[in-house]
Amino acid sequence: MSKKRVLFVTQEMNPYTAVSEVSELVRKLTPYIQNKGMEIRVLMPKYGLINERRHRLHEVVRLSGMNIIVDDDDYPLIIKVASLPGARMQVYFLDNEEFFKRKQVFDDEDGKAFEDNQERMVFFCKSALETVKKFGWAPDIVHCHGWMTSLIPLYLKNVYNEDPIFKESKVIYTPYADSYESSFDKKFLELAAINNLEVKDLSNFKKGSKITLHEGGIAHSDAITIGSKELSKNVSTVVSKYDAPKLEFEEEAEMPAACLEFYKELLK
């Protein structure tokens, strides 16, 4: 019997970033799941603050070379890889100079959210799925961590749903306490409407004049796990609104084992 495959798509991960609790949870979860007999791959952005020499990143030439379209412009995608310290596991980094060369993650030096975070997000989500297609590696589960991955469930259900690589994939979305949606504007819906999607297909990402990233991610997922002990009232309301299977918040030490059992139930 072949190993079950889990794709982790995350906006952060220790030891490469330490911006929020996303980083630490993904760092603990991924090697645990691998050590329990599942085959995993991890994708994250290659932010400019990640020291390539220290973490021994190198370009995967056979995978690089794609162009990703965002707002009718082509952006080259460079794919790099490193081995996670203390684990027999590789992490793939998705890079583009326009979006990720800067030395900060989501905010500038004055603590103000980057104006192009929405373009960066669309680039990352589309790049992640195109990278997996190029792997030729069909995941049983796609587990998305954080607001920056919230478009992936939508894309899997509406753009890549007939692709043989993703046709059988179950998608899990994990909301956390943080989100940058307040810095997004109505242009986001147009940016995110890739391929044959229309703005109306992103209705779950908008409430009134506000962008709702976590709700969009949750609405298109097969299951939900909760990443923060305290979510905002709005996100908690959204979580309770949907009938998808849920894994409630667990403390960091218990979460990996609980998540493994959750995966097994989802794959039955």
Buried (B, 14 or more C-beta within 10 A) or exposed (E): EEEBBBBBBBBBBBBBBBBBBBBBBBBBBBBBBBBEEBBBBBBBBBBBEBEBEEBEBEBBEEBBEBEBEBEEEEBEBBBBBBEBEEBEBEBBBBBBEBBBEBEEBBBEEEEEBBEBBBBBBBBBBBBBBBBBBBBEEBBBBBBBBBBBBBBBBBBBBBBBEEBEBBEEBBBBBBBBBBBBBEBBEEEBBEBBBBEEBEBEBBEBBBEEEEBBBBBBBBBBBBBBBBBBEEBBEBBEEBBEEBEBBBBEBBEEEEBBEBBBEBBEEBEE
